[in-house]
Amino acid sequence: MIEILTPSELDRARVTGRIVGDVLQRLKARCRVGTNLLQVDQWAREMIDAAGATSCYVDYAPSFGRGPFGHYICTAVNDAVLHGMPRDYRLADGDLLTLDLAVIKDGVAADAAISFIVGDTHNPQDVAMIDATERALVAAIHVAAPGLRLGDLSHAIEQVLSGAGYLINTEFGGHGIGSTMHQDPHVSNKGRPGRGYRLRPGLLLALEPWVMADTDRLITDPDDGWTLRSATGCRTAHTEHTIAITDDGAEILTLPTR
C-alpha cells in the first residue's frame, strides 16, 4: 500500500524528521576514536526516549534479518553498508562509519542516514565515495516534484553514482514511509526516466543512495545475521533523507535543526 499523508500528518512528519536529523548530528559529534558502537546504541536510545519517540528498529523482523533487530540504530563500519548491527567494537582512526536511524512519533515515521570518517585520517577514496552518495541524493531531491515518476528519481541517482564509477546494487534502495518505516513504493538507485509510480503531494519517500567501492555484491554477516557487507571487503558509503512531495517540489524532513 502507498500512503498519501494529510496536511496534519505531514506536520507530524516534520516533527519526526527533525528528531531524526538532530539525533544523527548529535551522535556524529560524539563518535570519536575509541567510541564503542554499543555506546552509540545506548546514546541513541537515550536521545530517542528524551524526544518522546520510538525506534523503528528494536522489534523490526523482516524476512532478510535473523529475528528482531534488537537495537536502536544501525552502525555500519567500513565494509558494512546496510543494517549494521551495533557490536562490541571501538572506532579507530580512519574508520568510515554510517549511522542509519528511523523513529516514529505521533504515528508518523522518518528515516535518514549519514556517512562520515572518524578521526583525522581521511582516505581520499572514502571522501569521494561519501561525496558521491550525497550528490546523488541531492540530484534526486532536485527532480522530485508532483507529476514526475519514481524512475526520474532513480535515474538521477544512477547518473551520479555511475558517473563517479560505482557499480549499483538494486536489491536494496529507498522506500515509501509513513505510518510505518518501510512501505511501497520501492525506490531503486537505478532506473529509467518517465517510468514507475507518479509522484503526488503528500507522498513521503526515504531516498538512500549507497555504494561499495569496487563491487555491487553483498554478503550477510554470518555472526549477527543482519549486517550487509561488501562481498570483496571494500569500503562503503550510504546517505539518506526522508522527503515529502509537496505542490512546490520536495521538502527534506530529516534536516537537523541547526
Backbone hydrogen bonds, N-H to C=O, Kabsch-Sander energy under -0.5 kcal/mol:
donor,donor_aa,acceptor,acceptor_aa,energy
3,E,1,M,-0.6
5,L,202,G,-3.1
10,L,6,T,-2.5
11,D,7,P,-1.8
12,R,8,S,-1.6
13,A,9,E,-2.1
14,R,10,L,-1.9
15,V,11,D,-1.3
16,T,12,R,-2.3
17,G,13,A,-2.9
18,R,14,R,-2.1
19,I,15,V,-1.8
20,V,16,T,-2.2
21,G,17,G,-2.6
22,D,18,R,-2.7
23,V,19,I,-2.7
24,L,20,V,-2.3
25,Q,21,G,-1.8
26,R,22,D,-2.3
27,L,23,V,-2.5
28,K,24,L,-2.4
29,A,25,Q,-1.8
30,R,26,R,-0.9
30,R,27,L,-0.6
31,C,27,L,-1.3
31,C,28,K,-0.5
32,R,30,R,-1.0
34,G,91,L,-3.1
35,T,32,R,-2.5
37,L,89,Y,-2.4
38,L,87,R,-0.6
39,Q,36,N,-0.8
40,V,36,N,-1.7
41,D,37,L,-2.0
42,Q,38,L,-1.8
43,W,39,Q,-2.8
44,A,40,V,-2.5
45,R,41,D,-2.2
46,E,42,Q,-2.3
47,M,43,W,-2.6
48,I,44,A,-2.7
49,D,45,R,-2.5
50,A,46,E,-2.3
51,A,47,M,-1.4
52,G,49,D,-1.6
53,A,48,I,-2.2
54,T,104,I,-2.0
56,C,102,A,-2.6
60,Y,57,Y,-1.5
65,G,62,P,-1.2
66,R,225,G,-0.5
67,G,65,G,-1.2
69,F,57,Y,-0.6
69,F,60,Y,-2.0
70,G,57,Y,-0.6
70,G,58,V,-2.2
74,C,100,D,-2.6
75,T,84,G,-3.1
76,A,74,C,-0.5
76,A,98,T,-2.5
77,V,75,T,-0.5
78,N,96,L,-3.1
79,D,77,V,-0.7
80,A,77,V,-1.9
81,V,228,L,-3.0
82,L,228,L,-1.2
85,M,83,H,-0.6
89,Y,87,R,-2.1
91,L,35,T,-3.0
91,L,89,Y,-0.5
94,G,118,V,-3.3
95,D,92,A,-2.1
97,L,95,D,-0.7
97,L,116,F,-2.8
98,T,76,A,-2.8
99,L,114,I,-2.4
100,D,74,C,-2.1
100,D,98,T,-0.5
101,L,112,A,-2.8
103,V,110,A,-1.7
104,I,54,T,-2.5
105,K,108,V,-2.2
108,V,105,K,-1.6
109,A,178,G,-3.2
110,A,103,V,-2.1
112,A,101,L,-2.3
113,A,240,E,-1.5
114,I,99,L,-2.2
116,F,97,L,-2.4
118,V,95,D,-2.8
122,H,120,D,-0.8
123,N,121,T,-0.7
126,D,123,N,-0.6
127,V,123,N,-2.2
128,A,124,P,-2.4
129,M,125,Q,-1.9
130,I,126,D,-2.5
131,D,127,V,-2.3
132,A,128,A,-2.0
133,T,129,M,-1.8
134,E,130,I,-2.1
135,R,131,D,-2.6
136,A,132,A,-2.2
137,L,133,T,-2.0
138,V,134,E,-2.1
139,A,135,R,-2.3
140,A,136,A,-2.0
141,I,137,L,-2.3
142,H,138,V,-2.3
143,V,139,A,-1.1
144,A,140,A,-0.7
144,A,141,I,-0.7
145,A,143,V,-0.6
147,G,199,L,-2.3
148,L,145,A,-1.8
150,L,197,Y,-2.0
151,G,195,R,-2.7
152,D,149,R,-1.5
153,L,149,R,-1.0
154,S,150,L,-2.6
155,H,151,G,-2.4
156,A,152,D,-1.8
157,I,153,L,-2.1
158,E,154,S,-2.6
159,Q,155,H,-2.6
160,V,156,A,-1.3
161,L,157,I,-2.5
162,S,158,E,-3.1
163,G,158,E,-0.5
163,G,159,Q,-1.5
164,A,160,V,-1.3
165,G,162,S,-1.7
166,Y,161,L,-2.2
169,N,167,L,-0.5
174,G,187,V,-2.7
175,H,206,A,-2.0
176,G,183,Q,-1.7
176,G,185,P,-0.8
177,I,204,L,-1.4
178,G,180,T,-2.3
183,Q,176,G,-2.0
183,Q,181,M,-0.6
184,D,1,M,-0.8
187,V,174,G,-2.5
188,S,186,H,-0.6
195,R,192,R,-1.3
199,L,148,L,-3.5
202,G,245,I,-3.0
203,L,200,R,-1.9
205,L,243,I,-2.4
206,A,175,H,-3.5
207,L,205,L,-0.7
207,L,241,H,-2.3
211,V,237,A,-2.1
212,M,215,T,-0.5
213,A,235,R,-2.8
219,I,229,R,-2.4
221,D,227,T,-3.2
225,G,221,D,-2.2
228,L,82,L,-2.8
229,R,219,I,-3.2
229,R,227,T,-0.5
230,S,79,D,-2.5
231,A,217,R,-2.6
233,G,230,S,-1.1
236,T,78,N,-1.4
237,A,211,V,-2.1
239,T,209,P,-2.4
240,E,113,A,-2.3
241,H,207,L,-1.7
243,I,205,L,-3.2
243,I,241,H,-0.5
244,A,251,E,-2.4
245,I,203,L,-2.8
246,T,244,A,-0.6
246,T,249,G,-3.7
249,G,246,T,-1.3
251,E,244,A,-2.5
252,I,250,A,-0.5
253,L,242,T,-2.8
253,L,251,E,-0.6
254,T,242,T,-0.9
